[in-house]
Amino acid sequence: MEQKDRFVQIKERQKRIEENLSKIDHKIAVLSGKGGVGKTTVAVNLAVALAEEGFEVGLADLDIHGPNVARMLGLMDEPMMQNGFIVPMKYLTNLKVLSMAMLLEDGQPIVWRGPLKHTVIQQFLGDTDWGKLDFLIFDLPPGTGDEALSLFQMVKLDGTLIVTTPQRVAVDDVQRAINFVNEMGQTVLGFVTNMSYLICPNCGTKIKPFGEGVVNELSEVTGVKCLGEIPMDPVVAQYSDAGKPVVSFLRGSEAEKSFRSLVANVLSSIGG
């Protein structure tokens, strides 16, 4: 009897998630094969750029152990509850954001095993008032762990964007991430290389510190398109730490242009 009740609860939870997400047109995950490649920076600027294009957007920070989305947007207040649903915080008038960082004190660690993380992700999906959205962006932790596994099992996505750096060793990381996404029955939209190049401040020359040809090699080896190349610029990190996404606060910069180009390619990839 207990097992039967548990089975009913699981079915009801999944139905609630499906009903809640049915009002969202497109769902995109941002994933990386390893940490330190700027995955959250890409997710945040992708979401903000889409919102600035006029779309209704949501950004769910599913990096349970290392939630950085809230800080990168300067949103640290605790979300409210209304009619049994979590109400995400607003950034701009048309970007809703939810992160574990909003529910924790600064520096408080999350010491959870898989089942607890799975439950939190269910709440982010089924118990959050996302409303009617054009896009819901999921910022996943690096690697192929519990959070990505839970999301891929519960939600059919429009696609996953893989973030990497243009180094030869990145080929293996990207391949693992792509194979994981494919094995879960999901679709890879493409990959984006962060810290791909830098612009010389003196002469304006584009310099590729990791060498030439890695992006083409990644495409050839994986069969996946490169949707964007983001420059290496210390100002991006400074603005992100200050809660200022570069697409909004560095107008006309090389970084802003690269993120706008990424958005255009993502929209093209999903038929927009």
C-alpha positions as CSV (number, residue, x, y, z in Angstrom):
1,M,0.0,0.0,0.0
2,E,2.8,2.4,0.9
3,Q,4.5,1.7,-2.4
4,K,1.3,2.3,-4.3
5,D,0.8,5.7,-2.6
6,R,4.4,6.6,-3.4
7,F,3.8,5.7,-7.1
8,V,0.6,7.9,-7.1
9,Q,2.6,10.8,-5.6
10,I,5.3,10.5,-8.3
11,K,2.7,10.5,-11.1
12,E,0.9,13.5,-9.6
13,R,4.2,15.4,-9.2
14,Q,5.1,14.7,-12.9
15,K,1.7,15.8,-14.0
16,R,2.0,19.0,-12.1
17,I,5.4,19.7,-13.7
18,E,4.1,19.0,-17.2
19,E,1.1,21.3,-16.6
20,N,3.3,24.1,-15.2
21,L,5.8,23.9,-18.1
22,S,3.1,23.5,-20.8
23,K,2.8,27.3,-20.8
24,I,6.5,27.7,-21.8
25,D,7.3,27.6,-25.5
26,H,11.0,26.8,-25.5
27,K,13.2,25.2,-22.9
28,I,17.0,25.3,-23.2
29,A,19.7,23.9,-20.9
30,V,23.2,25.3,-20.6
31,L,25.7,22.6,-19.7
32,S,29.5,22.2,-19.7
33,G,31.8,19.2,-19.5
34,K,33.8,20.7,-16.7
35,G,33.8,23.7,-14.4
36,G,35.5,27.0,-14.9
37,V,34.6,27.6,-18.5
38,G,32.1,30.4,-17.9
39,K,28.9,28.4,-18.2
40,T,26.8,30.6,-15.9
41,T,28.1,33.8,-17.6
42,V,26.8,32.4,-20.9
43,A,23.5,31.4,-19.3
44,V,22.9,34.7,-17.7
45,N,23.8,36.8,-20.7
46,L,21.8,34.5,-23.0
47,A,18.7,35.0,-20.8
48,V,19.1,38.8,-20.5
49,A,19.8,39.2,-24.2
50,L,16.6,37.3,-25.0
51,A,14.6,39.4,-22.6
52,E,16.0,42.6,-24.2
53,E,14.8,41.2,-27.5
54,G,11.3,41.4,-26.1
55,F,10.8,37.8,-25.2
56,E,9.3,36.6,-21.9
57,V,12.1,34.7,-20.2
58,G,12.8,32.6,-17.2
59,L,16.2,31.6,-15.8
60,A,16.3,28.6,-13.4
61,D,19.7,28.1,-11.6
62,L,19.9,24.3,-11.2
63,D,23.5,24.4,-10.0
64,I,22.5,23.5,-6.5
65,H,25.9,23.3,-5.0
66,G,27.4,26.4,-6.7
67,P,24.5,28.8,-7.5
68,N,25.9,32.0,-9.0
69,V,23.1,33.3,-11.2
70,A,21.6,35.5,-8.4
71,R,24.9,37.3,-7.8
72,M,25.6,37.8,-11.5
73,L,22.2,39.6,-11.7
74,G,22.4,41.3,-8.3
75,L,19.3,39.5,-7.0
76,M,19.8,38.3,-3.5
77,D,16.3,38.7,-1.9
78,E,14.3,35.7,-0.9
79,P,11.4,34.8,-3.2
80,M,7.9,34.9,-1.9
81,M,5.2,32.2,-1.8
82,Q,1.8,32.8,-3.4
83,N,-1.1,30.4,-3.7
84,G,1.3,27.5,-2.9
85,F,3.8,28.5,-5.6
86,I,7.3,30.0,-5.4
87,V,7.3,33.4,-7.0
88,P,10.6,34.0,-8.9
89,M,12.4,37.3,-8.6
90,K,12.2,39.8,-11.5
91,Y,15.1,41.1,-13.4
92,L,13.9,43.6,-16.0
93,T,10.1,43.4,-16.4
94,N,10.2,40.2,-18.5
95,L,12.9,38.0,-16.9
96,K,12.0,35.8,-14.0
97,V,14.9,34.2,-12.0
98,L,15.1,31.5,-9.3
99,S,18.3,30.3,-7.6
100,M,19.2,28.4,-4.5
101,A,21.4,31.3,-3.6
102,M,18.2,33.3,-2.9
103,L,17.2,30.8,-0.2
104,L,20.6,30.6,1.6
105,E,22.7,32.8,3.7
106,D,26.0,33.9,2.1
107,G,28.6,31.0,2.3
108,Q,26.1,28.4,3.5
109,P,27.0,25.1,1.8
110,I,24.5,22.6,0.4
111,V,25.4,19.1,1.7
112,W,22.9,17.0,-0.1
113,R,22.8,13.6,-1.9
114,G,21.0,13.0,-5.2
115,P,17.4,12.4,-3.9
116,L,17.3,15.8,-2.1
117,K,18.6,17.6,-5.2
118,H,16.0,15.8,-7.3
119,T,13.2,17.0,-5.0
120,V,14.4,20.7,-5.2
121,I,14.5,20.5,-9.0
122,Q,11.0,19.1,-9.0
123,Q,10.0,22.2,-7.0
124,F,11.8,24.5,-9.4
125,L,9.8,22.9,-12.2
126,G,6.4,22.2,-10.7
127,D,6.0,24.4,-7.7
128,T,7.3,27.7,-9.2
129,D,5.0,30.3,-10.8
130,W,6.9,30.7,-14.1
131,G,3.7,31.7,-15.9
132,K,3.6,32.1,-19.7
133,L,7.1,32.3,-21.1
134,D,8.7,32.2,-24.5
135,F,11.9,30.8,-23.1
136,L,13.0,29.0,-19.9
137,I,16.8,28.7,-19.6
138,F,18.3,26.1,-17.2
139,D,21.8,26.7,-15.9
140,L,23.1,23.3,-15.0
141,P,26.2,22.4,-13.0
142,P,29.3,21.2,-14.9
143,G,29.6,17.5,-15.8
144,T,27.0,14.8,-16.1
145,G,25.7,14.5,-12.5
146,D,22.4,14.3,-10.6
147,E,21.0,17.8,-11.6
148,A,21.3,17.3,-15.3
149,L,20.1,13.7,-15.1
150,S,17.0,14.8,-13.1
151,L,16.2,17.6,-15.6
152,F,16.7,15.4,-18.7
153,Q,14.4,12.7,-17.2
154,M,11.6,15.1,-16.3
155,V,11.6,17.7,-19.2
156,K,11.8,17.4,-22.9
157,L,14.0,20.3,-23.9
158,D,14.3,22.1,-27.2
159,G,18.0,21.7,-26.9
160,T,21.1,21.9,-24.8
161,L,23.9,24.4,-25.3
162,I,27.4,23.1,-24.4
163,V,29.9,25.7,-23.1
164,T,33.6,25.0,-23.5
165,T,37.0,26.7,-24.0
166,P,39.0,26.5,-27.2
167,Q,41.7,24.2,-25.9
168,R,42.6,20.8,-27.4
169,V,41.7,19.0,-24.1
170,A,38.2,20.5,-24.3
171,V,37.4,18.1,-27.2
172,D,37.1,15.2,-24.7
173,D,34.9,17.2,-22.3
174,V,32.6,18.3,-25.1
175,Q,32.3,14.8,-26.5
176,R,31.4,13.4,-23.1
177,A,28.7,16.1,-22.6
178,I,27.3,15.6,-26.1
179,N,27.1,11.8,-25.6
180,F,25.4,12.3,-22.3
181,V,22.8,14.6,-23.8
182,N,22.2,12.1,-26.7
183,E,22.0,9.1,-24.4
184,M,19.3,10.9,-22.4
185,G,17.2,11.3,-25.5
186,Q,17.7,15.1,-25.6
187,T,19.1,17.3,-28.4
188,V,22.3,19.3,-28.6
189,L,21.7,22.7,-30.1
190,G,25.5,23.4,-30.5
191,F,28.4,24.5,-28.5
192,V,29.8,27.9,-27.6
193,T,33.5,28.6,-26.9
194,N,34.2,31.0,-24.1
195,M,37.5,32.9,-23.8
196,S,38.0,32.1,-27.4
197,Y,40.0,35.2,-28.3
198,L,41.0,38.6,-27.1
199,I,41.3,42.0,-28.8
200,C,44.6,43.8,-28.4
201,P,43.8,47.1,-26.6
202,N,46.6,48.9,-28.5
203,C,46.1,47.8,-32.1
204,G,42.7,46.1,-32.1
205,T,44.1,42.8,-33.5
206,K,42.2,39.7,-32.7
207,I,44.5,37.3,-30.8
208,K,43.7,33.6,-30.2
209,P,45.8,32.6,-27.1
210,F,44.8,28.9,-27.3
211,G,45.7,28.7,-31.0
212,E,43.8,28.4,-34.2
213,G,41.7,25.5,-35.5
214,V,40.3,24.1,-32.2
215,V,36.7,25.3,-33.0
216,N,36.8,23.7,-36.4
217,E,38.2,20.5,-34.9
218,L,35.5,20.4,-32.3
219,S,32.8,20.7,-35.0
220,E,34.4,18.1,-37.2
221,V,35.0,15.6,-34.3
222,T,31.6,16.0,-32.7
223,G,29.4,16.8,-35.7
224,V,28.0,19.7,-33.7
225,K,27.9,23.4,-34.8
226,C,29.7,26.2,-33.0
227,L,27.0,28.8,-32.2
228,G,29.2,31.4,-30.7
229,E,32.7,32.5,-29.8
230,I,32.9,34.7,-26.7
231,P,36.1,36.9,-26.2
232,M,38.4,36.8,-23.2
233,D,38.0,40.1,-21.3
234,P,38.6,40.7,-17.6
235,V,35.9,43.3,-17.6
236,V,33.3,40.6,-18.2
237,A,34.2,39.0,-14.9
238,Q,34.3,42.3,-13.0
239,Y,30.8,43.2,-14.3
240,S,29.5,39.8,-13.6
241,D,30.7,39.9,-10.0
242,A,29.0,43.3,-9.6
243,G,25.7,41.9,-10.9
244,K,25.9,43.7,-14.2
245,P,25.5,41.4,-17.3
246,V,27.7,42.7,-20.1
247,V,24.9,42.6,-22.7
248,S,23.3,45.4,-20.8
249,F,26.2,47.3,-19.2
250,L,28.9,47.0,-21.9
251,R,27.0,48.3,-24.9
252,G,29.0,48.2,-28.1
253,S,31.7,46.0,-26.7
254,E,33.1,43.0,-28.4
255,A,31.6,40.8,-25.6
256,E,28.1,42.3,-26.1
257,K,28.3,41.7,-29.8
258,S,29.4,38.1,-29.4
259,F,26.5,37.4,-27.0
260,R,24.0,39.0,-29.4
261,S,25.4,36.8,-32.2
262,L,25.0,33.7,-30.0
263,V,21.4,34.6,-29.3
264,A,20.7,35.0,-33.1
265,N,22.3,31.6,-33.7
266,V,20.3,29.9,-30.9
267,L,17.1,31.4,-32.3
268,S,18.0,30.1,-35.7
269,S,18.7,26.6,-34.4
270,I,15.3,26.3,-32.8
271,G,13.6,27.7,-35.9
272,G,13.0,31.2,-34.5
